[in-house]
C-alpha cells in the first residue's frame, strides 16, 4: 500500500506593489553621432555632477570643448549669484593662452567656433519657496519664434532661494524641472544647488541642497553643484563645516584669499569682478561648467579605471519592525570618494547608526546618508547603518548606494530585500513516498 506523507513547505510569497502617478523621465543628454576615443555611452545612463572635483580643465580634451561649442545652444536664467559662472567664463575667454578655445557669446547668436549662450534669459532666477513662475517663463521662451526656439540646453540658477526653502518647496522645483524634461525631451535641463550662507553642515541650506543632490543622483539628472564648489579650496580642503559663505569667508579667514596668497600668479586667481565673492570662486565655477558641457557633449570624463564596491543586508526577508543593517564596502579607489545612500520608502533610518572605518559620515539630511573620504593609504572603507522596517504590507525594496570619484566610473551597488513578507504554509504531497 502506498503511503502519502504530507510535509510542510514554507513559501515566502512576494507581493509586488505598483502605484500610479507621474513617472520620472531622464534628461536628454545630447551626444555626438560617432564615438571617438574618450567618448562615453549615452549619458542618460548615469548622473552628471559638476562639483569641486571637476575644475581642472587640463584633464578635458580640447576636442570635447570644441564639440560642446558646436553642439549646444544654451539659455541661462539667473540674477547676481548666478553671474559668477559667466564672469569666470569671461576670464577664460580673455586669456590669450587659451587661443579662443573657450569663446562664447551672451546674446545667443549661433556663430561658428563659439558657444551660443543666451545669458540672463529668461529673466529672473529660481525664486523662493514653491515659486515655479520660472518654469512658465521657460515654456514661453522655448515656444516662441525667437532665440528660445533654437535652445537645446536650459540652465537656471538660485539666488538665495534655497536657504529659506522647505522640503515641499524643493520638491516643487524638482517636479517642475522634471515636467519640463517630459515636455521638451530634446532639451537638457541643468539642475543646480544654492550658494552657501554660513549655516554649515547642519543648516537648512545644506539639508535642502542634499535633497537636490539625492534626487539628481537617483534619477540620472545633470547637476551643477554650485554649493559644493564653494565648500572646497583647489587643494581639496573642506570649509562647509567651518561656516563657509558665498564670499568664501569661514570661521578663521577667507579660503580664497588664503589660497591665492599661497599661489601668487596662478590662473585660478585671475582678477575679475565676482558678484558676492572672490575671483577664485568664479574661476572655479567656470571651469566646472565647461567640464559639464564636455561631459554632455559625449566625453567619458576621463575614466581611467574601475573601483569596487559591494552592498549587503543583514537579512533579506525582515518582518515589520525588524532591524536591518546595511553594509557598504568600497575599495580600489585612490582619490576623494563620495557616497550617497538614500534610505528607500518602507524603511526608517535609525539616527546615529551611520558609521565608517575611515572618512566622514553625514546623516543630517536623513534619509539621505552621505560619506566622503580618501582611500589612501587606507585601501578600503566599510560603511554601515541600520534601519527598521516601517512598511506593514509586503514590499520588495531595492537600496542603492551611489559612489562617485573623479577619474573613476560611478559605482551603484544594490541589495534587494522582501520587507514584511507573508509566510504561508502549504502542504506538499509526495506520491509514492514510503516512510
Buried (B, 14 or more C-beta within 10 A) or exposed (E): EEEEEEEEEEEEEEEEEEEEEEEBBBBBBBBBEEEEEBBBEEBBEBBBBBBBBBBBBEBBBEBBBBBBBBBBBBBBBBBEBBBBBBBBBBBBBEBEEBEEBBBBBBEBEEEEEBBBBBBBBBEBBBBBBBBBEBBEBBBEBBEEEEBBEEBBBBBBBBBBBBBBBBEEBBBBBBBBBBBBBEBBEEBBBBBBBBBBBBBBBEBBBBBBBBBBBBBBBBBBBBBBBBBBBBBBBBEEEBBBBBBBBBBBBBEEEBBBBBBBEEBEEEBBBBEBEBBBBBBBBBBBBBBBBBBBBBBBBBBBBBBEEEBEBBBEBBBBBBEBEBEBBBBBBBBBBBBBBBBBBBBBEBBBBBEEBBEBEBBEBBBBBBBBBBBBBBBEEEEBBBBBBBBBBBBEEBBBBEBBBBBBBBBBBBBBBEBEBBBBBEEEEEEEEEEEEEE
